[in-house]
Structure formats: structure tokens, C-alpha cells
Amino acid sequence: MANRINPNSAIVYLSIFLIIVLSSVAYAVLSDSLLVSGTASAKGTFDLEFQNATVVSEETDGVDENNTTAVISEKGNELTVNVADISFPGAGASIFSRYCKCWFNTS
């Protein structure tokens, strides 16, 4: 005697198959990517003034921290950093500037 599939089981298997297929199609439709593009512009001047800059000795790695300097110009708008004796790729130093005024004039 041949094995026969129970009609109720066939309906259950077909229902599960259709749910999986419809879920996959719904996910594909709803997971479309969104592209946002455009430009923004502003007119005016951006002023920056450094008031303090120090080398963070705990975060220097592979450099001569005693000769690594951060110097602020007289006007306060330029910060020159000199990292001395970089000894390996990835070596560097962190500069901390706690007091930095930034403002934007739209006139």
C-alpha cells in the first residue's frame, strides 16, 4: 500500500510555504534603501580663537613628549603642532584645547 499524504497535513505545509514566500516578498518590498541628497549653504564668516592648547602626556605614543609642542598664534586663530621623533607607524600625540571660542556671523 502506498503512503498517502493526509489532506490536512498538505494544507498545513502549503500554508507554511506561502507564509514564508509572502514574508520574503514583503521584506524585499519594504527594505528598499532611501537616498537623501541636497546641498546647504550659509553666508558669513566663521571665527575661531584658540586660548589654550596642551599636549596630553597620557595619550602620547611613540613620540618624544617633552619636545612635542602646541603653539597658538598671537591672533589666536592658528594652532601649530610639532610632534617630535615619531618612532613607528601609528605613533602620535593628542592635543587638548579646553578654551576654544567659535562663532559664526551671518552679516
Beta strands, then each sheet from edge to edge (+ up, - down):
strand 1: 45-50
strand 2: 54-61
strand 3: 69-72
strand 4: 79-82
strand 5: 92-96
strand 6: 100-105
sheet 1: 1+ 6-
sheet 2: 2+ 5-
sheet 3: 3+ 4-
end
